[in-house]
Each structure stands twice: as structure tokens, then as C-alpha cells.
């Protein structure tokens, strides 16, 4: 039994003793009123003890609930931390896969289109990690933009009345711009996802600048595939100001 419960019992007994001492003992007669008074007093003491015990149980129960609640919150917080760490590891893995894929396409396959797409796609995962330095990724994106030309899409665009076409596998012609637009679709989709991400602020300034240069370069290729990039354009892309 708790100390405060013992104190209550002792206090109650002390009160009873004081009341008995104050009673006129002589002559002492047990009448009906006296009997009823004693019974009422004992019942009051019993009721006090019962109520006190219930209050004690309620307090202890509330403490137990609060303790269980704190334990649950700690477990929930730990679970969230584990989930966050697991998700970050997944993003890091996907980022690494995209970066490697980009470099393989660039160095081994000479596929500038896929190299740019994979490097750009890596940003979807990068902004979900604890990465703070994006210059390495952005420098490669600028490098890829400079090396874009019509051959990245087709080796044989031809002009008809000011519009460039390519020959498809079915020996029919297809607008060169349509071919480029097909390539741009997944890049635009990734771009929208990157911009909608809550961490976009980490790369916003440089990203907007690079994508503006990218679309400008693509537009120049579509309008005149045979026109080579100038040194001024190359410098502007590699070293944006």
C-alpha cells in the first residue's frame, strides 16, 4: 500500500479518536441514537477509504495510460526514423543507378540522348537524399547539352519546303520535330515531378537555368538540324552566368 494511503487511514483514525475523546463518556449509555451514530461514522470511514482507493486506482491507471502512450510514441518515432532511413537508402540506390546508366550511355554507347535523360532522371532521387552538392550532376548536364546535335536523333533528316523529316522503318516520312517531341515527353514528365517536389528549392536556381539552355538547344536543332553550335553558344552553356 502506498504511503499516502497509510497516512489517510491514520488521519481518519486520529479524527475518530479525537471525537471519542470529546464525547461525554460518563455516564456512557449505548442508545439507539448512539448506535446509529457509530454505524454512520464507520460507514463514512469505510466510504472515505473506498473513495480514496478508487481515486488512487484512477491516478495509477492514468499514469499507466500516459506511460503506455509515451512508449507508443517512442516506438512510432523510431519506426518513422527507420522508414525515413530506408526510403533515403532507396533514393540513394536509384540515384546511383541512374548516374551509372548515364555515364555508361555517354562513355560506352555514345548515346547522348539517354545519357542526358538518365542524368536528369537522377535528380528525382537526388533531391530526396541528404545530398547538398549538385554541381557534379549539373556540370554533366551542361556537357551533354553542348554535345547534342541532329545525329543524336537521326542520321538522315531531310528538308521539304522548310520542314525537316526523317525516314521511318516503314519507308514513310515523319516530321523531325515529332521524333524530338517523343524523346522530350519523359523528360518533361520528370521535370514536372522535380518542380513539384518539396525539396525543389535546393536546386531551383541552377536547374531552371540549365533546363532553359537545354530547351533552347533542342529548339535550335529542330529549326535547323544542320546548323552547328557556335563557340559563343557553347561557352554560354558550359559557363552560364
FENLINPE-V939499 format. One line per field, one symbol per residue. phi: phi as a letter, one per 20 degrees, with the letter a starting at -180 (. if undefined). psi: psi as a letter, one per 30 degrees, with the letter a starting at -180 (. if undefined). burial: 1 if it has 16 or more other ideal C-beta (glycine too) atoms within 10 Angstrom, else 0. Layout:
BEGIN
phi=???
psi=???
burial=???
END
This chain:
BEGIN
phi=.ffffffffffffffffffffefeedfdceefffffffffffffffffffffffffffffffffffffffffffffffffffffffffffffffffffffgfffffedeldfffffgffffffgegfedefdddffffffffffffefbfffdaecfcdclndecceefemdecggffffffffgffffffffffeffeggfcgfffgfffffffffffffffbgeeefeffffffffcfc
psi=klefeeeeeeeeeeeeeeeeefljekkjkjleeeeeeeeeeeeeeeeeeeeeeeeeeeeeeeeeeeeeeeeeeeeeeeeeeeeeeeeeeeeeeeeeeeeeeeeeeeeefhjeeeeeeeeeeffeeeffagkfjgeeeeeeeeeeeefkafffekfhklkjhfkkllklfggllkkeeeeeeeefefeeeeeeeeefkfgfffgeeeeeeeeeeeeeeeeeeeeiffklkleeeeeeeeik.
burial=0000000100010000000000000000000000000000000000000000000000000000000000000000000000000000001101100110110011000001011111111111111110100100110111111111110111001000000111000000000110110000001001100100000000100110011011001101110010001000100110000
END
